[in-house]
Amino acid sequence: MDHSQMVRRYPIFGQVDGWYFRQEEVSAGCYIIEGCDVFGRRISRSGVGTPDGAMSECIALAREINETNSH
């Protein structure tokens, strides 16, 4: 997918090179954060309260994946 297609599906970008994210409140105060990179790898985390913790975990995991694949 190109950038415009990725942004339509995953509108949060710019946090980690090559990764796009989206968040969804699936129940009152329950969030799922999903991420996908330009190679089609996907990650997700869930959290309760605010989406901040789950987003931070996804960002950290995406960075870890990028670092692992750059060696």
N, C-alpha and C positions, 0 to 999 in steps of 0.2 A: 504494500500500500504506500502511496505517496503521502506527503505531509498533510494535505487537505483532507484526505480520506481518514487518516489517523486522528486528526483533530475532531472530525465529526463523531467518531466513535469514542475517543478518549480526549476530552476537551482540556484537560490539565496537562500542560507541558512546560518545558524549560527548567524543571527541577533536576533532571539527570539527563545527560547527553544520550539522545536516541530513544528515550522512553516517554511514553504518554500514559496518563492516568485518568480514571474517572471514579467518582464516588456516588453511592446510592444509599439513601436511607431506606432500609428494607422494612423497618418497623420503627415505632417511636423511639428515637434515641439509639437505634442499632444501625451501624454503617458497614458497608462493604466497599473496600477500595480495591480496584483492579488496575493493573498496569500491563502494558504490552510494549515491546521494543520493536525496532524496525526490522528485526529478524523473525518476528512472530512469537518470541518467547513471552509467556504470560505469568504473572504473579498476582496474588491477592492476599488481603488481610482483612479482618473484621474487628470492630470495636464497638463499645457501648459508651454513650454519653455524648462525645463529640468525635468527629472523624479524624482529629489531629493525630492521635496516637497510632491509629492504623495507617494513616498516610505516612507518618514518619518511619514506620516499620517497612512499608513498601519502598520508600525512597532509599532507605539503608540497604535493603535487599537488592534493588536495582543497581546501586553503586557497587555492591559486592560482586554481582554478576559481571558488570563491566570490567572491574579490576581483575577478576579471575580470567576473563577471556582476553585481556590485553597482554598477558604474560606469555 
